[in-house]
Amino acid sequence: SVIYYASIQNDAAFAETLRLRGEASTPRFAVVYRDPAGANITHQVIAGTYTTPNLAPGGTHRVKITVTMRDTPPFSGSLVRTLTATSSTDSAISDTVRFITRRT
């Protein structure tokens, strides 16, 4: 498994929540998203319904992303996925992180 941490930050001048949307697993790679307490939030993140707590300006919320290669042939390959945070007050404002996992 490979573990990534995405730090979601409120860059607004006021407190707000951010909505997260991430990409799902594939037949060859399992992707799991967890909140800072360790709760599995994968289904909500994939559906785009997970929201961070209300974050003060500059406040952050860390999401743990675990990517695991499944035991299905072929046993090599790569996976490119994204996690997008969108402002709850202005849906035109968002930021995306991309993570790449390779197994050779």
C-alpha positions as CSV (number, residue, x, y, z in Angstrom):
1,S,0.0,0.0,0.0
2,V,1.0,3.6,-0.5
3,I,-0.3,6.3,1.8
4,Y,-0.8,9.9,0.8
5,Y,-2.0,12.9,3.0
6,A,-3.9,15.7,1.5
7,S,-4.1,18.9,3.5
8,I,-7.3,20.7,2.7
9,Q,-6.9,24.4,3.6
10,N,-9.5,27.2,3.8
11,D,-7.9,30.1,1.8
12,A,-10.9,32.4,2.3
13,A,-11.0,35.4,4.6
14,F,-13.9,33.9,6.5
15,A,-14.7,30.5,8.0
16,E,-16.4,27.9,5.8
17,T,-16.7,24.3,5.0
18,L,-15.2,22.7,1.9
19,R,-16.8,19.9,-0.1
20,L,-14.5,17.0,-1.2
21,R,-14.8,14.8,-4.3
22,G,-12.3,12.1,-5.1
23,E,-12.0,9.3,-7.6
24,A,-12.9,5.7,-6.9
25,S,-11.1,2.4,-6.9
26,T,-10.4,0.4,-10.0
27,P,-10.3,-3.4,-10.6
28,R,-6.5,-3.3,-10.0
29,F,-6.2,-0.6,-7.3
30,A,-8.2,0.0,-4.1
31,V,-8.5,3.6,-3.0
32,V,-9.6,4.4,0.6
33,Y,-10.2,7.9,2.0
34,R,-10.1,8.6,5.8
35,D,-10.8,11.7,7.9
36,P,-8.3,12.9,10.6
37,A,-9.9,10.6,13.2
38,G,-9.5,7.6,11.0
39,A,-13.1,7.1,10.0
40,N,-13.6,5.7,6.5
41,I,-15.1,8.5,4.4
42,T,-14.6,6.8,1.0
43,H,-18.2,6.6,-0.1
44,Q,-19.0,10.2,0.8
45,V,-15.8,11.5,-0.9
46,I,-16.6,9.6,-4.1
47,A,-20.1,10.8,-4.1
48,G,-18.9,14.4,-3.5
49,T,-21.0,14.7,-0.3
50,Y,-18.2,14.8,2.3
51,T,-17.7,18.2,3.8
52,T,-14.9,19.4,6.1
53,P,-15.8,20.9,9.5
54,N,-16.1,24.6,9.5
55,L,-12.6,25.8,8.9
56,A,-11.3,29.2,10.1
57,P,-9.3,31.3,7.6
58,G,-6.1,29.3,7.0
59,G,-7.5,26.3,8.9
60,T,-6.7,22.8,7.5
61,H,-8.3,19.4,7.5
62,R,-6.1,16.4,6.6
63,V,-7.4,13.5,4.6
64,K,-5.5,10.2,4.5
65,I,-5.6,8.4,1.2
66,T,-4.5,4.7,1.0
67,V,-3.9,3.1,-2.4
68,T,-3.5,-0.7,-2.4
69,M,-2.6,-2.9,-5.5
70,R,-5.2,-5.7,-5.7
71,D,-4.1,-9.3,-6.2
72,T,-5.4,-9.4,-9.8
73,P,-3.1,-9.8,-12.9
74,P,-1.3,-8.1,-14.3
75,F,0.7,-7.3,-11.2
76,S,2.1,-4.0,-12.5
77,G,0.6,-0.7,-13.6
78,S,-0.2,2.7,-12.5
79,L,-3.1,4.7,-11.1
80,V,-3.7,8.4,-11.4
81,R,-6.4,9.9,-9.2
82,T,-7.5,13.3,-8.0
83,L,-9.1,14.8,-4.9
84,T,-10.9,18.2,-5.3
85,A,-11.9,20.6,-2.6
86,T,-14.7,23.1,-3.5
87,S,-15.8,26.1,-1.6
88,S,-19.2,25.8,0.0
89,T,-20.0,29.4,-0.6
90,D,-18.8,29.7,-4.2
91,S,-18.7,26.5,-6.3
92,A,-16.5,28.2,-8.9
93,I,-13.6,28.2,-6.4
94,S,-11.8,24.8,-6.1
95,D,-8.4,23.2,-5.8
96,T,-7.3,19.8,-6.9
97,V,-4.5,17.5,-5.9
98,R,-3.4,14.6,-8.1
99,F,-1.7,11.5,-6.8
100,I,0.0,8.8,-8.9
101,T,0.8,5.3,-7.8
102,R,3.0,3.0,-9.8
103,R,3.9,-0.6,-9.4
104,T,6.5,-2.2,-11.7
